[in-house]
Amino acid sequence: MKISSAIGEFKILQTVKNRDELLVLGSWNDLVRLFDSSRTFLVNRAENLFGLYLCKQECADFLTKILQQIDNQDSEDFRIEKNLTEKRYLA
């Protein structure tokens, strides 16, 4: 799932190894704005892509936080896309 909002742009992927674990991808600034920087790791230097692992409950809290920060001005900029065929990452 790809999420674009005023807070940042994120991709959320289900991990293969643990079904309760999700990988959240985004830029360093977008991720550390919402999460502890010690949990964030480099995924792809060329794309300036970082990631962190969340359990499903923590991801639900993350999505709730994004939704709560949307106001009328930001609602036009908020998008959720489910199709991520452009690139695949094995977690």
Secondary structure, 3 states (H helix, E strand, C coil): CEEECCCCEEEEEECCCCCCEEEEEECHHHHHHHCCHHHCEEEECCCCEEEEEEEHHHHHHHHHHHHHCCCCCHHHCCEEECCCCCCCCCC
